[in-house]
Amino acid sequence: GRPSARYDAPYCSQEEVRECDDDCSGNPVRDACQCAYDPAGSPACDCYCVEPWRR
């Protein structure tokens, strides 16, 4: 899964967030994007699509 639209600043780049938004905009149900830093310690930003009300 991928975490929240409250972007975790040092880890999620604007580009990643924008890409996620693009990916999710075509999704009929989960058309909102959530991004968050992976707490496992990986420097990656984790993004996924969620229902808009879950943001």
HUHU-V748695 format. One record per residue. N is the residue number from 1. SS is DSSP state (alpha for helix, beta for strand, coil for the rest). PHI is phi in whole degrees, 0 to 359 (* if undefined). BURIAL is b if it has 24 or more other C-alpha atoms within 12 Angstrom, else e. Layout:
BEGIN
N:SS:PHI:BURIAL + N:SS:PHI:BURIAL
END
This chain:
BEGIN
1:coil:*:e + 2:coil:229:b + 3:coil:282:b + 4:coil:257:b + 5:coil:295:b + 6:coil:280:e + 7:coil:297:b + 8:coil:274:b + 9:coil:318:e + 10:coil:293:e + 11:coil:254:e + 12:coil:260:b + 13:coil:279:e + 14:alpha:305:e + 15:alpha:296:e + 16:alpha:299:b + 17:alpha:296:b + 18:alpha:295:e + 19:alpha:299:e + 20:alpha:297:b + 21:alpha:302:b + 22:alpha:297:e + 23:alpha:300:e + 24:alpha:277:b + 25:alpha:296:e + 26:coil:272:e + 27:coil:275:e + 28:coil:295:e + 29:coil:250:e + 30:coil:266:e + 31:coil:259:e + 32:beta:252:b + 33:beta:256:b + 34:beta:237:b + 35:beta:231:b + 36:beta:202:b + 37:beta:288:b + 38:coil:285:e + 39:coil:293:e + 40:coil:291:e + 41:coil:104:e + 42:coil:290:e + 43:coil:282:e + 44:coil:283:e + 45:beta:268:b + 46:beta:257:b + 47:beta:236:b + 48:beta:206:b + 49:beta:266:b + 50:beta:225:b + 51:coil:295:e + 52:alpha:306:e + 53:alpha:288:e + 54:alpha:271:e + 55:coil:299:e
END
